[in-house]
Every structure is written in C-alpha cells, then in structure tokens.
Amino acid sequence: MRIRLTSIYVDDQRAALDFYTSKLGFSVHHDIPLGDDSWLTVVSQEDPDGPQLLLEPSGHPAVGPYRAALAADGIPAIQFAVDDVAAEHERLLALGVQFTQPPTDIGPAVVAVLDDTCGNLVQLIAEKPPTG
C-alpha cells in the first residue's frame, strides 16, 4: 500500500496553485476543469512520480469550522519534508512568505510553520539523523 494522493482545502484554487508552484516549488500534475473548479494536483519537482497534493476547493460547510479550529490552535494542515529548514525559511522569507513559527529545534527534528495564504498553516520539517 502506498500514498498516491492527499489533499488540502484551499480558498481559491488559482491563488493556491500560484503559491504552491511559485513559492513552494511544486509542479502541476493535473489541471482538469470540473465546472467552476478543477481537479488540480501538484507534485514535488524532486519526486514527480510521488504522491500528489490535491488543491481541494473549501466550499463544503464542514471545512470552515475545521480549518478555523486548526488555525486557532496553531496546528498545521499539512507537513512537507525539506533537507534544511533554516535554508528554506530564508528562501521563502525572501519570496514574501509569512511564517507563524521560525525554525525551531524540537529534538529529533527542526520545524517551521508558514501561512500558505489560502487558509492553511504548513509545517516544514527536517528530521535529524539518528544518533547512537
């Protein structure tokens, strides 16, 4: 069993597409019109055959309260692995990305949290190699 697709709710698919491609560096995998919305997925340029991220429209009535509760508690909706959180933090700051948590050493990993401008908090993580 493998993870092939996961999703994140976004307020505006086109704005999310711009953020996830121009800021985070993902590539479009599918952009299939479906009425007012699209089946819109992105993938990592480092793993183009890997899992896809569906930029899911947030129109369902349960989405607003769910995302508001996560944001109020500072809980990221999704997590992306990076090699160096501090370097990504600096790169993304230079592109105007806002962070709610700067790079923080939490023991086995370094994390940071950013605002994707589409209604979500996103955590970046770099796991440390095991010691011992």
Buried (B, 14 or more C-beta within 10 A) or exposed (E): EEEEEEEBBBBBBEBBBEBBBEBBBBEEBEEEEEEEEBBBBBBBEEEEEEBBBBBBBBEEEEBBEBBEEBBEEEEBBEEBEBEEBBEBBEBBEEEEBEBBBEBEEEEEBBBBBBBBBBBBBBBBBBEEEEEE
